[in-house]
Amino acid sequence: MRYLVVANQTLGTDALRDLVRDRVAAGPAEFWLVVPATAVTDLASIGTMPPMPVSGGMPSIPGPPEEARRMAQAKLDAALKQLASAGAIAGGEVSDADPMSAVEQAVANREFDEIIVSTLPARLSRWLRQDLPARLERKFHLPITHVAAKDV
């Protein structure tokens, strides 16, 4: 089976790692990771991000497109090493900041049997607010598996 995994902030989470392990255990599996180069200002305020200001709104964080691509590439590199150490066959690319466009580009160049969408928990996920899993299913007519991170 050939899996397209679309993820950014959740690439290293236990939930995604467990799902990949399940797919590998089920039989031959190849993974292509697409990491949208999400603008730094659009990242959820978790981890090393500064807290949201008391008055509301988004924090002002400098972040040119190059910084978004650098951060996405670092996440991709770490995820590929992790998958290789687990015995999975995997490759990937940093792509368009819009996850829908990123998947369109990947599907145009490769064939997949399933798309795995890894998101932040619902309370933090911009992709879920955009209804990304359902939109992908309607557009590509492939099975979509959504996995939400629990450990962020």
N, C-alpha and C positions, 0 to 999 in steps of 0.2 A: 504494500500500500504506500501511496505517496501523499504525504501530509504537508499542507501549507499552514504554517503557524504565523499568525500576525500578533505581535506583542511589542511593548516598549518597556514601560516601567515594571512589568510583571515577568520579564524573561527569567529571572532567577528565583521565582517563588516556588515553594513546595507544591502548590496546587498544579502548576504547569509541569513541573518535573515528574510528579506522580502520574499525570495523564500520559506523558511521553513514555514513561516506563511501562504503563499498561498497554500502549500501542505496540511497543517493541516486543513485549511478552506474547502478544496475540499473533505474531508472525512477522515476516519480513516487512521492514518499515524504513522509509526514507523521509527525512524532514527537510523542508526549505523554510528558513526563518526570514520573515520580512519585518524589519524594524522601521516603522515610520519615524522620520526625523522630527519629532514633535518639538515645537518651539519651547524654549526654556520657560517662557512666561505661561505656557499652557500645561505644564507639568503639575500634577496634584501636589499640594503642599504637605508632603510626607518626607520622611528620611532627612536629608540634609537641606531641604528647602526651608527658608525662613518662615516663621509663623505668619498667618494672615493678620493684617492690621485690625485693631479693635473696631475701627469705624467701618469695616467691610471692604469689599473690592479685592482686586488682585494685587499682590505685592509688585513693586516695580523692580524687576530683575533684568539686568542687562543680558542679552543673549542673541547674538547674531546667528543667522542660519548655520554658519560654520560650527558654532558651539553646539547647536542641536545635533548636527551630523556627527561631531566628535563624540558626544555623549552616547548617541545611538550606536555608533561603531564600537565603543568600549563595551556596551551591554551585549552586542552581538558577539564580539570576540569571546567574552567570558562564557556566554551561553553555548557557543560552539565547542569550546574546550570542555565544558561540563558534559555535553552530549557525547562527545568523543570518548571521554573517560568512562561513560556508562555503556559504551559499545554501540551507540547509535550512529547511523550514517546521516550526516547533516551538512548543509551548506546554508548560505543566506546572504542577505544584502540589506543595506540601509536604503530606504526608499523615501518617496514623497511623504510629507508630513500628514497628509490626509490619508487615513487608513484605507478608505475605499479606493482611492487612486493607487495606493501602494499595492493592494490586492489585484487590481486590474492589470497593473504592469507585470506582476508575477504570473498571473494566469495567461497573459498573452504570450509568455515565453516558455511556459512549462505546463505539463498536465498534472492534475492532482485528483485524488479520490475523496479528499475531505479537507475542509478548512477548519482550523482550530483558532478560535479567537480568545485570547487571554486578556482579561481586563482587571482593573482595580475593583474593589468592592463597589456595589451599586451606589453607595452614598458618595463615592469619589469619582466614579467613572464617567468621563465625558463621552466615551464611545457607546456606553449603554444609553445615555441620554439621547444620543443620535440614532439609537436603534440599529447599530452596526450589524449585529448578528443576523437579524431578520432581513436587512437590506442586502447583505451578502448572499443570503439564501435565495432571495427573489431574483437577484441579478445573475448569479452563476449556476443555479440549479445543482448545487453540490451539497452533500451533508455538511452541516455546520455544527461544531461542538463549541459551546461557550464554557470557559472555565474562569471563575472569579477568584482572584487572590484573596487569601485569608490572612496572610502573614506580612502585611505591609504596615 
